[in-house]
Amino acid sequence: MAEAAAPSPLNKKLWTELSKVKLLNEDSNLKQGKFFYENSSFEYPQDELPENYAQNVIVGRLWLTSNIYKNHALKIEIHLPPGYPMKPPEVVLVTPIYHPNVDEKNRICDHRLNASESWNNKSTLIDVLEIIVDALDNPKPENMPTNTDRQRTGSTISEVEDMR
């Protein structure tokens, strides 16, 4: 008898949220910007995950509305920790950009995605996408990463204001 493949860690709530994210490909209903779902690690049984795939990752492209980024699709990865939704996802820009709210590892820095500050465990993946778009389209000085070369060399408040 063949051994069954290990199931992916996709629970009903996450499956529903992922389905809604996939529907954005047909009719993007984000408040700002657009998101195009490409793939996720949830589409594979855990033991059949391609080598270059991390577990619990959603990959897609984001179109922003701010002048500086509106003509570009930014590839992003949303990494869901084992404790999601009790713990916030980590969002990484695969497409590197210089932005005051992106750290040197291309992670988006926003207090709404910080577990110790104001992460709401009732937030959906659509909410996370809207936070990402808002963080990138409307940079905020209070969300600048700390202890980075970018901060030491001077992303100033006026630079943040100029990006809006």
C-alpha angles and dihedrals in degrees: 000000000000117000114245117245116250110261121241117251092254113137124190095263093049091045089054092048092047090050090054090050090052090052089061086076089068099040117004106213100175112136088239130012130001134267127205116197113222106173146307141213087246090076091071132059107251093249092052098049111135113251095249094052122096118212119262096013130142117199126198147133125261128205113199129201102223115107095243095056106022095102095051135075110220115207112223138182122209109204112201113204120222089257095055125168090024088053122045123247122251112235119207127186109224087187102068116228135170106243132149092232095050119083128219091270089056093251117146111243114209128142090227089065094049117103094208094052123034111334110147111210089207090065114118129215087258088055089051091052090050090050089051093050092047093047092052098039095043109034116199125202092220090062096054111125115253128234096016133132088243092059095042093050093050128269091175130198089253089054089052091048091049091057094059 
